[in-house]
């Protein structure tokens, strides 16, 4: 399995993702600059966190017009597993690959700290094999992670089982339904605000983030 | 040439934490008459177009594709012809 880690101007989490995939799990992974227009050689895509285009206008709003996004949309349509983390999630929302939108945190504060996150859905390439109800200890770090979708949209998400992660315990940012992550209707595109790539070694406080990448490996092994 | 003055506002019903903080601050400063505050963005675009209709159509497209997020935001604009250029 070969994973592309997309890098936009202002992306910051690409090295952490690359480290997890190559050093922790021994997978093949490549940093791909946002001007790339052909992603067909990759089996999975990750859009890491950071602040693409300085978060100007709205987080993710400018990155959605980067040259690479045409092939991201093609990959999404063809069922390729795609994970957006933090700002990567915001880009997938802005691009319309995932439903909903982000608002600034209800507190108006940038919040950075550990957070309990409940896995709600296991039928995605990034949660395969994690029992629903499992609590993961993952760091969050964002100023605009307040997930919004209108009532009809929320009912649709629930009916279609597109909520993948919820914040457990306190809701750190005011997200509707304490939603921390969602997927598209097909389930192959997943976005979440917490950072699994920053929680892969006990030395750094938690290795629960490993489960997200193990899920992708399980998914890939099962598909072969 | 036209100048488009574009307003992007949060849709009614979308929680606006900045506006709430501003309203609270106004109230603390004695503006007890303040009933509601909403915060939005103002964007100016200078563009070439043959007619006002053509300019309006392009600005509307800019709003749909980039300037506003249709999930959370509305946008509106006014157009002014700019003098001095044919």
Interface residues (C-beta under 8 A of the other chain):
Chain A: X57 X58 X61 X62 X65 X93 X94 X100 X101 X103 X104 X105 X106 X107 X108 X146 X148 X149 X150 X153 X174
Chain B: X10 X13 X14 X15 X17 X18 X21 X66 X67 X69 X71 X72
